[in-house]
Amino acid sequence: MDRSTPHPQTPTVATSSVLPEGASTVGLSAWADIDLGAISANVAELSRRAGDADVMTVIKGDAYGHGLVPVAHAAVAGGATYLAVAQLTEALAARAAGVTAPILTWLFPPGADLVAALRADLTLSAGAPWALAEIAAAARATGSPARIHLKVDTGLGRGGAWREDLAGMLVDAARLQAEGVLDVEGIFSHFASADAPGDPSVRAQQEVFAAVLADAERAGLRPRIRHLANSAALLTNPSSHYDMVRPGVSIYGLSPVPDIGGPTHFGLREAMRVTARLIAVKDCPAGQGISYAHLYTTSQDTRLGLVPLGYADGIPRHASNLGPMQVHGRRYTVAGRVCMDQMVLDLGADSPAQVGDEVVLIGREADGEPTAQDWAAAIGTINYEIVTRLGPRVPRRYPEGA
Ligand SMILES: *Cc1c(COP(=O)(O)O)cnc(C)c1O
């Protein structure tokens, strides 16, 4: 593999389409209102719970579907002092859009344009010797030290260096720091099962992390920012807070531990509200099969409502006959198959619903509405996936005081 020539042009990431402030929803099939005030308030609440630790908010995946750039600003307004994304492309997109807060990125392949990353004042994660070497080369090319966070695999079994393999990297990093090539600002790791607070792996990973910090010190490194806690650890395990916590899902008002408590339990508020309009309403006789493969059959003379969202918009096809929605305050479940662009509700014979009426797909737990957590529970996944997969065909609105 030729690692000497960086990619000439770093690809950009797509973010969802955004409606101008105050834009009407008349004529829209569906839309997602993102309450940035809720995100700021959630970050402030998480910061309070984190005690002395600073807050790095995770805004990867287009801020879990909420919109990278608006969320970056809202998080900083709520007290976040650091932002984090997965892909380098996401970090560059945030910078290009004027986000000035420190940003950590932990996913880039060999040959990525790290010179561009350093010129954009990004903080790079180094979890393998090749990454450390490429960062050092890029730093030499720019003439100023690269700010890095060393990434350790304390037992997740995913990214980062095992403790044994980090030993050599610590020596190299200490030397490069002494030469003025690197600033080893941070060191971090990630939990496998922080959402199961009693799981023995949680304590075991913390013990490895503590050992790694001692290794670093022996190598002459004392990174200023040690961080380990995702949302679940932040909310359930204060001993994991260290210098900085690294919440993602909770800043969006979603619980990482729904079995322990929902957002209200943790003083958080859901930021995403997804609404669609009934695009057709019609009478339907009893005994009619509904949608592809007729997985549902009407049991009485009824009225059908057509919801113009489908798996192209991120509605899971697995939510066929399962996904919860609300019309005029009444709960319904998807009738039959979720199609690419549409799905059907059996509204009942006495429904007052008319074409154009609103359908709540994702609302607030506190208001008794269907939530991302309800969709997740219905199909056996996690709330993270429900909000993150909401597609770009659903425009985002950022109403003031939503
Ligand atoms: C996604 C991610 C987080 C955020 O996790 P949440 O469970 O959403 O709080 C933190 N750290 C790393 C390394 C991640 O990949």
The ligand as a Gaussian input file, in Angstrom:
#p B3LYP/6-31G(d) Opt

LIG

0 1
 C      -20.160000       7.052000      19.895000
 C      -19.106000       7.148000      20.886000
 C      -19.303000       7.838000      22.096000
 C      -20.652000       8.345000      22.535000
 O      -21.394000       7.265000      23.074000
 P      -22.869000       7.462000      23.656000
 O      -23.236000       6.107000      24.116000
 O      -23.697000       7.934000      22.496000
 O      -22.790000       8.469000      24.725000
 C      -18.217000       8.031000      22.923000
 N      -17.004000       7.555000      22.595000
 C      -16.775000       6.855000      21.466000
 C      -15.412000       6.344000      21.175000
 C      -17.817000       6.606000      20.576000
 O      -17.590000       5.898000      19.465000

